[in-house]
Amino acid sequence: MTADSYSAFNAMIDLVAAPGKALDNIREHTRWFWWPLLISILMGGGMLVYYYNWVDFNWLVEETIRQTPPDRRAEGAEAIRAFMDPGRTQMIGLVSVVVMTFVIYTLQATWLHLANKLTTGAAIGFGQWFSFTAWTAFVGVFGALAAIIAMLIADSNQASLEKLLVFSMNSLFMHVGPESPWYRWASSLTLLNIWTLVLMSIGYARWTGASISKSATVAVLPWLLIFGIWAARI
Protein backbone atom coordinates (compact mmCIF):
# COMPACT_ATOMS: atom_id res chain seq x y z
CA MET A 1 0.00 0.00 0.00
CA THR A 2 1.40 3.40 -0.99
CA ALA A 3 1.50 6.34 1.39
CA ASP A 4 -1.09 8.17 -0.73
CA SER A 5 -3.60 5.32 -0.46
CA TYR A 6 -3.20 4.89 3.30
CA SER A 7 -6.31 6.18 5.10
CA ALA A 8 -7.68 6.78 8.57
CA PHE A 9 -9.58 3.50 8.20
CA ASN A 10 -6.31 1.68 7.52
CA ALA A 11 -4.84 3.32 10.64
CA MET A 12 -7.75 2.06 12.76
CA ILE A 13 -7.07 -1.51 11.66
CA ASP A 14 -3.30 -1.20 11.97
CA LEU A 15 -3.59 0.27 15.45
CA VAL A 16 -4.43 -3.31 16.46
CA ALA A 17 -2.63 -5.31 13.77
CA ALA A 18 0.49 -3.17 13.17
CA PRO A 19 0.60 -0.30 15.69
CA GLY A 20 4.01 0.98 14.63
CA LYS A 21 2.84 1.47 11.06
CA ALA A 22 -0.37 3.16 12.18
CA LEU A 23 1.42 5.54 14.54
CA ASP A 24 3.97 6.50 11.88
CA ASN A 25 1.20 7.46 9.46
CA ILE A 26 -0.87 9.23 12.09
CA ARG A 27 1.97 11.66 12.73
CA GLU A 28 1.76 12.90 9.13
CA HIS A 29 -2.06 13.22 9.17
CA THR A 30 -2.99 15.27 12.22
CA ARG A 31 -6.52 15.99 10.96
CA TRP A 32 -7.38 12.32 11.06
CA PHE A 33 -7.87 12.71 14.81
CA TRP A 34 -11.56 13.50 14.24
CA TRP A 35 -12.20 9.87 13.30
CA PRO A 36 -11.09 8.19 16.55
CA LEU A 37 -12.39 11.12 18.59
CA LEU A 38 -15.92 11.07 17.18
CA ILE A 39 -16.16 7.27 17.10
CA SER A 40 -15.00 7.06 20.72
CA ILE A 41 -17.56 9.66 21.81
CA LEU A 42 -20.36 8.01 19.82
CA MET A 43 -19.53 4.56 21.18
CA GLY A 44 -19.23 5.77 24.77
CA GLY A 45 -22.36 7.90 24.55
CA GLY A 46 -24.30 5.20 22.73
CA MET A 47 -23.38 2.63 25.37
CA LEU A 48 -24.66 4.93 28.14
CA VAL A 49 -27.94 5.62 26.33
CA TYR A 50 -28.45 1.91 25.81
CA TYR A 51 -27.58 1.19 29.45
CA TYR A 52 -30.06 3.69 30.89
CA ASN A 53 -32.81 2.30 28.64
CA TRP A 54 -31.86 -1.29 29.50
CA VAL A 55 -31.29 -1.14 33.26
CA ASP A 56 -34.10 -1.51 35.80
CA PHE A 57 -34.07 2.19 36.60
CA ASN A 58 -35.94 1.91 39.89
CA TRP A 59 -33.35 -0.62 41.02
CA LEU A 60 -30.56 1.74 39.89
CA VAL A 61 -32.00 4.59 41.94
CA GLU A 62 -32.24 2.45 45.07
CA GLU A 63 -28.74 1.04 44.45
CA THR A 64 -27.40 4.60 44.20
CA ILE A 65 -29.03 5.40 47.53
CA ARG A 66 -27.61 2.22 49.07
CA GLN A 67 -24.09 3.26 48.06
CA THR A 68 -24.48 6.65 49.75
CA PRO A 69 -22.49 6.88 53.03
CA PRO A 70 -24.74 5.75 55.92
CA ASP A 71 -24.53 9.08 57.73
CA ARG A 72 -25.98 10.88 54.70
CA ARG A 73 -28.26 8.17 53.32
CA ALA A 74 -31.51 9.17 55.04
CA GLU A 75 -31.33 12.86 54.18
CA GLY A 76 -30.06 12.22 50.64
CA ALA A 77 -32.51 9.49 49.60
CA GLU A 78 -35.38 11.76 48.61
CA ALA A 79 -33.07 14.16 46.79
CA ILE A 80 -31.61 11.28 44.76
CA ARG A 81 -35.08 9.95 43.92
CA ALA A 82 -36.21 13.43 42.85
CA PHE A 83 -33.11 14.10 40.77
CA MET A 84 -32.67 10.77 39.01
CA ASP A 85 -34.92 10.11 36.05
CA PRO A 86 -33.98 8.31 32.80
CA GLY A 87 -34.02 11.38 30.56
CA ARG A 88 -31.99 13.63 32.85
CA THR A 89 -29.52 10.86 33.67
CA GLN A 90 -28.97 10.07 29.98
CA MET A 91 -28.37 13.74 29.16
CA ILE A 92 -25.90 14.17 32.02
CA GLY A 93 -24.10 11.01 30.90
CA LEU A 94 -23.84 12.18 27.29
CA VAL A 95 -22.59 15.64 28.23
CA SER A 96 -20.08 14.07 30.63
CA VAL A 97 -18.72 11.79 27.91
CA VAL A 98 -18.13 14.72 25.55
CA VAL A 99 -16.72 17.13 28.14
CA MET A 100 -14.52 14.62 29.95
CA THR A 101 -13.16 13.22 26.68
CA PHE A 102 -11.94 16.66 25.62
CA VAL A 103 -10.64 17.50 29.11
CA ILE A 104 -8.71 14.24 29.49
CA TYR A 105 -7.31 14.35 25.94
CA THR A 106 -6.24 17.98 26.40
CA LEU A 107 -4.48 17.21 29.69
CA GLN A 108 -2.79 14.14 28.21
CA ALA A 109 -1.66 16.05 25.11
CA THR A 110 -0.34 18.88 27.29
CA TRP A 111 1.69 16.42 29.35
CA LEU A 112 3.17 14.77 26.25
CA HIS A 113 3.94 18.15 24.69
CA LEU A 114 5.77 19.35 27.82
CA ALA A 115 7.54 16.02 28.31
CA ASN A 116 8.79 16.12 24.74
CA LYS A 117 10.04 19.69 25.17
CA LEU A 118 11.95 18.68 28.29
CA THR A 119 13.34 15.33 27.09
CA THR A 120 13.91 15.26 23.33
CA GLY A 121 12.93 18.59 21.81
CA ALA A 122 11.51 16.85 18.72
CA ALA A 123 9.60 19.14 16.37
CA ILE A 124 6.10 18.00 17.32
CA GLY A 125 3.29 20.47 17.97
CA PHE A 126 0.47 20.34 20.50
CA GLY A 127 -2.07 19.49 17.78
CA GLN A 128 -0.07 16.42 16.84
CA TRP A 129 0.03 15.30 20.46
CA PHE A 130 -3.73 15.77 20.74
CA SER A 131 -4.14 13.59 17.65
CA PHE A 132 -1.72 11.07 19.17
CA THR A 133 -3.80 10.98 22.36
CA ALA A 134 -7.07 10.47 20.47
CA TRP A 135 -5.59 7.63 18.45
CA THR A 136 -3.89 5.78 21.31
CA ALA A 137 -7.08 6.01 23.38
CA PHE A 138 -9.17 4.67 20.50
CA VAL A 139 -8.87 1.08 21.74
CA GLY A 140 -11.24 2.13 24.51
CA VAL A 141 -14.13 1.54 22.06
CA PHE A 142 -13.68 -2.17 22.76
CA GLY A 143 -14.78 -1.51 26.33
CA ALA A 144 -18.02 0.14 25.19
CA LEU A 145 -18.62 -2.67 22.72
CA ALA A 146 -17.99 -5.31 25.39
CA ALA A 147 -20.42 -3.56 27.77
CA ILE A 148 -23.16 -3.59 25.12
CA ILE A 149 -22.58 -7.30 24.48
CA ALA A 150 -22.69 -7.95 28.24
CA MET A 151 -26.09 -6.26 28.42
CA LEU A 152 -27.40 -8.24 25.46
CA ILE A 153 -26.53 -11.58 27.07
CA ALA A 154 -27.21 -10.68 30.72
CA ASP A 155 -29.75 -12.72 32.68
CA SER A 156 -30.95 -9.65 34.57
CA ASN A 157 -31.15 -5.93 33.93
CA GLN A 158 -30.27 -5.18 37.54
CA ALA A 159 -26.58 -4.48 37.05
CA SER A 160 -24.42 -1.46 37.77
CA LEU A 161 -22.42 0.18 35.02
CA GLU A 162 -19.22 -0.85 36.79
CA LYS A 163 -20.25 -4.50 36.61
CA LEU A 164 -20.48 -4.22 32.81
CA LEU A 165 -16.88 -3.02 32.51
CA VAL A 166 -15.67 -6.51 31.67
CA PHE A 167 -12.05 -5.45 31.12
CA SER A 168 -11.67 -3.73 34.49
CA MET A 169 -9.28 -4.98 37.14
CA ASN A 170 -12.26 -5.55 39.39
CA SER A 171 -14.17 -7.69 36.89
CA LEU A 172 -11.08 -9.69 35.96
CA PHE A 173 -9.12 -10.03 39.20
CA MET A 174 -10.27 -8.30 42.38
CA HIS A 175 -14.04 -9.01 42.43
CA VAL A 176 -14.79 -6.59 45.27
CA GLY A 177 -18.28 -5.21 45.89
CA PRO A 178 -19.52 -1.60 46.06
CA GLU A 179 -19.03 -1.64 49.82
CA SER A 180 -15.25 -2.00 49.38
CA PRO A 181 -13.10 1.16 49.27
CA TRP A 182 -11.22 -0.48 46.37
CA TYR A 183 -14.37 -0.82 44.23
CA ARG A 184 -14.06 2.46 42.30
CA TRP A 185 -10.30 2.15 42.01
CA ALA A 186 -10.42 -1.38 40.61
CA SER A 187 -13.36 -0.56 38.32
CA SER A 188 -11.61 2.52 36.88
CA LEU A 189 -8.40 0.72 35.87
CA THR A 190 -8.83 -1.59 32.88
CA LEU A 191 -6.77 -3.71 30.51
CA LEU A 192 -7.68 -1.21 27.80
CA ASN A 193 -5.91 1.52 29.79
CA ILE A 194 -2.81 -0.67 29.81
CA TRP A 195 -3.16 -1.26 26.05
CA THR A 196 -3.35 2.52 25.57
CA LEU A 197 -0.17 2.99 27.63
CA VAL A 198 1.64 0.40 25.53
CA LEU A 199 0.59 2.22 22.34
CA MET A 200 1.69 5.53 23.83
CA SER A 201 5.08 4.09 24.76
CA ILE A 202 5.60 2.73 21.24
CA GLY A 203 4.37 5.91 19.61
CA TYR A 204 6.38 8.30 21.78
CA ALA A 205 9.53 6.35 21.00
CA ARG A 206 8.84 6.35 17.25
CA TRP A 207 7.83 10.01 17.13
CA THR A 208 10.62 11.46 19.26
CA GLY A 209 13.46 8.95 18.93
CA ALA A 210 13.55 8.44 22.71
CA SER A 211 14.38 5.02 24.10
CA ILE A 212 11.48 2.70 24.80
CA SER A 213 12.23 2.82 28.54
CA LYS A 214 12.12 6.63 28.59
CA SER A 215 8.99 6.59 26.44
CA ALA A 216 7.28 4.12 28.76
CA THR A 217 8.17 6.33 31.73
CA VAL A 218 6.61 9.36 30.05
CA ALA A 219 3.48 7.39 29.15
CA VAL A 220 2.97 5.66 32.49
CA LEU A 221 4.01 8.37 34.97
CA PRO A 222 0.71 10.35 35.12
CA TRP A 223 -1.31 7.15 35.50
CA LEU A 224 1.08 5.84 38.15
CA LEU A 225 0.74 9.06 40.12
CA ILE A 226 -3.06 9.17 39.85
CA PHE A 227 -3.74 5.54 40.74
CA GLY A 228 -0.84 5.40 43.20
CA ILE A 229 -2.06 8.41 45.19
CA TRP A 230 -5.64 7.11 44.99
CA ALA A 231 -4.51 3.72 46.32
CA ALA A 232 -2.49 5.35 49.10
CA ARG A 233 -5.53 7.35 50.21
CA ILE A 234 -7.57 4.14 50.38
C-alpha positions, 0 to 999 in steps of 0.5 A: 500500500502506498502512502497516498492510499493509506487512510484513517480507516487503515490506521484504525485496523493497523492500530491493532494489527500493526501499531508501529505502522499506524502511529507513523502514518498518524503523525503525518495526518494530524486531521485524522484525529476526528475519526477516533475522537468522534467514534470514541464519543459516539460509542461511549455515549451510545453505550450509556444511552443503551444502558439507561434504557436497558437497566431496571431504573428503579433498582438503579435509583435504590442502588445509588441510595444504598451506596451513599455513606450511611450518615448521609443516606436518610437525608439524601434518599429523597433528593436522589429519587427526585433528581434521578430520572432516565431522561436527565440521567442520559443527558448528564451522561452524554454531556459528561462523555463529551466534556470529559473526553476533551478535558482528558485528551487535552491534559494528556496532550499537554503532558506529552507536549511538555515532556517532549520539550523537556526530554527530546525537543523533537519538532512536534506540535500540540495538535499532533500530540492531541491527535496522538492521544485520540488515536492511542485512546481509540482502543477504549471503544472495545470496552463500550462494545464489550459492555453492550454485548454484556447487556445483550446476554445478561440474565438480569437488567439489575446491574451497575455500570461498573459490573459491565466493565468486563475489562476492568481490574475488578471484573477480571481479578479483584471481584470486590463489591460496592461496599469496598473502598477499592471498588471504584479504584479497581473498576476505573483501571482496565486492561484497555488503559494498559493497552493505551499505555503500551501504544503511547510508549511505542508511539512516543519512542517512534515520534521522538526517537527516545528510548522505549524505557524513557517513552514508557516512563513518560506514558505511564508516569501520570497514570502511576501518580493518579492511581498510586495516590488514589490507592495510598488514600484508600 
